[in-house]
Amino acid sequence: MAFNSVSAVQDRVPVLNAIVSVYDKTGLGSLVEVMLRHCPGLHFFSTGGTYDFLAGKLGSRAGIHLVRMEDYTGQPAMKGGLVKTLDWKVYLGLLAESGDEAHAQDIERTGSTPFDMVIGNLYPFSEVSGKGGSLESVRQHIDIGGPCMLRAAAKNFLRVASVCHPGQYAWLAEVLVAGRGCTTLTDRAKLAAEVFKRQSEYEAAIATYLGTIVTTTLAASYKLD
């Protein structure tokens, strides 16, 4: 398999299409208002509870600025929300590289949207496991879609901004105001670094927990057929 090699990128990328799918909605409303003021033509693509939150925040503006992810992908969410964003059109829109004619043709052929930003955060695995919840409740807090989207966005920091924690929102608002709705390559690389840092900590916590239960509570947690 031959890897693509990118030699030239656009420094300032306007935020026109943003995926928003968060567990922790702290500060999201304020960030959304800043984005609407400084990112002309902005569309949010969202799922589940985040979609409902944004719809309530946007009110009459929702019809203009908000897209339900299942309407975009053409696929309803799996029962329990297990699969909502793991879709070709989502990842094509995140990983397509600027200036690549084949990628542009894939975007056009599938009617996909090139995304400029992902705003996400992960299920609180360490918080739930640290409180001594049941194995099944802890297992349900192993996030799949959130890490995948953030990782894809972070890999393609040449074009896509990956925002992984509410603590970044104030800084991001300043970036968008100063940049007139755009992020720079430096901004996106900084965001990507934080994604991989936080995800490595997240994965380490899961590995530690699973390694512990193998020798303690695993057999007692489920009825084995």
Number of C-alpha atoms within 10 A of each C-alpha: 3 4 5 8 8 11 6 9 13 11 15 18 20 22 23 19 22 23 24 22 26 24 13 15 15 13 14 18 15 13 16 17 14 17 22 16 14 19 20 13 13 18 21 25 23 27 21 15 13 20 21 13 15 22 19 13 16 18 9 10 12 16 11 12 17 19 19 17 23 17 11 16 18 11 13 14 17 9 8 8 12 13 14 22 25 16 14 12 19 21 19 20 23 28 21 21 22 16 13 12 11 11 16 17 11 15 17 11 9 11 13 18 19 23 25 23 27 27 23 24 23 22 18 16 20 16 12 17 18 11 9 10 12 12 18 10 13 20 16 13 17 18 17 15 19 23 22 14 23 28 20 20 29 29 20 21 26 24 29 33 32 31 25 26 20 19 11 14 19 13 10 20 19 13 16 20 16 12 16 17 23 21 24 21 19 13 17 24 20 16 22 25 14 17 23 17 10 16 17 11 12 19 15 12 15 18 11 10 18 15 11 12 14 10 9 11 12 12 11 10 12 10 6 6 3
